[in-house]
Amino acid sequence: MRSVLVSALALTAGVAAHAATDTTDFKVKITITESCDIKTVAATDVDFLTHARSSATSNIDAQGNLAVTCTKDTPYAIALDMGQNSSASVASATNRRMVLTGNYVPYGLYRDASRTQLWGNVGGTGGDTLTGTGTAALQSIPVYGRVLSNAINVPAGVYLDTVRATISY
């Protein structure tokens, strides 16, 4: 009987050793940084289309779009430089200019469809940038343009300018 009891104790001791547990904790972590991308989708041009010289009796309006994707709840500001042919360093309705061989067609860029809020240059003052908040989805940002009716009395041809958009966040 003694051998059965010793065997039972040995078996019980082996089971108890395997039933012990121990624990530890570890962290699961991710760091999300604020980010904005203005290059995901190409901007669409502000194209004033084709007009006969001196034929405009009212202002010529056009619209393009910027595409912005920013982290959710990230505040941002978008500024537009003065283009490659500007006659001044501060935005006005006529100092951005499209050029063709020394001839210019002045234009203005605006943040609003009624074309009352000029869109300013990088580092500009007076609230002339467009501000917004990221949604984590693609946001289409309209750019409104205007050429004054008296500005197209220039030689025929294709007039161009290039404007750089900069997003700060």
Backbone hydrogen bonds, N-H to C=O, Kabsch-Sander energy under -0.5 kcal/mol:
donor,donor_aa,acceptor,acceptor_aa,energy
5,L,1,M,-2.0
6,V,2,R,-2.1
7,S,3,S,-2.1
8,A,4,V,-2.2
9,L,5,L,-2.2
10,A,6,V,-2.2
11,L,7,S,-2.1
12,T,8,A,-2.2
13,A,9,L,-2.4
14,G,10,A,-1.8
15,V,11,L,-1.7
16,A,12,T,-2.2
17,A,13,A,-1.4
18,H,14,G,-1.2
19,A,15,V,-1.0
20,A,17,A,-0.6
32,I,30,I,-0.5
33,T,31,T,-0.5
37,D,69,T,-2.6
44,T,65,N,-2.4
47,D,45,D,-1.0
48,F,46,V,-0.6
54,S,152,I,-0.6
55,S,52,A,-2.1
60,I,147,V,-3.2
61,D,59,N,-0.6
62,A,145,G,-1.9
64,G,143,V,-2.7
65,N,44,T,-0.9
66,L,141,I,-2.9
68,V,139,Q,-2.7
69,T,37,D,-2.2
70,C,137,A,-0.5
71,T,35,S,-2.6
73,D,134,G,-2.6
74,T,71,T,-2.1
76,Y,132,G,-2.6
77,A,168,S,-2.3
78,I,130,L,-3.1
79,A,166,T,-2.7
80,L,120,G,-3.2
81,D,164,R,-2.6
87,S,95,N,-2.3
96,R,107,Y,-1.2
98,M,105,V,-2.6
99,V,160,L,-2.6
100,L,103,N,-2.2
103,N,100,L,-2.1
105,V,98,M,-2.4
107,Y,96,R,-2.8
108,G,146,R,-2.3
110,Y,144,Y,-3.3
111,R,117,Q,-3.0
115,R,112,D,-1.6
118,L,116,T,-0.7
119,W,109,L,-2.8
120,G,118,L,-0.7
120,G,128,D,-4.7
124,G,121,N,-2.3
130,L,78,I,-2.4
131,T,129,T,-0.5
132,G,76,Y,-2.1
134,G,74,T,-2.8
136,A,70,C,-1.9
139,Q,68,V,-3.3
141,I,66,L,-3.3
141,I,139,Q,-0.6
143,V,64,G,-2.6
144,Y,110,Y,-2.1
145,G,62,A,-3.1
146,R,108,G,-2.0
147,V,60,I,-2.8
151,A,148,L,-2.2
152,I,149,S,-0.6
154,V,152,I,-1.8
159,Y,157,G,-0.6
160,L,99,V,-1.7
166,T,79,A,-2.7
168,S,77,A,-2.9
